[in-house]
Amino acid sequence: MSVDLQAQIEEAGLSAVDYVTTPPWLGSVRFEAGVLRAEGYQVGFDPLDDNPHHGEVWGSFSKSRQRRLKQLCTWFVSIEGASI
């Protein structure tokens, strides 16, 4: 699962909210790395040429694990009227 690393974005002096909504995205969710690791996922830094603050979450994403991920996330930039 592709992620942006909030701490690195903010350490670079950027706004994490602006970063994850440019180009315009409808919304984004937030995960705590420690919570994902407790679920058996690996979380790490995986920079891309066009995104130096890119990270990755590695592991199984079966339907049941996807439902669990929905329980573990919170809105970071919400989509008005949407539920997770």
Secondary structure, 3 states (H helix, E strand, C coil): CEEECHHHHHHCCCCHHHHHCCCCCCCEEECCHHHHHHCCCEEEECCECCECCEEEEECCCCHHHHHHHHHHCEEEECCCCCCC
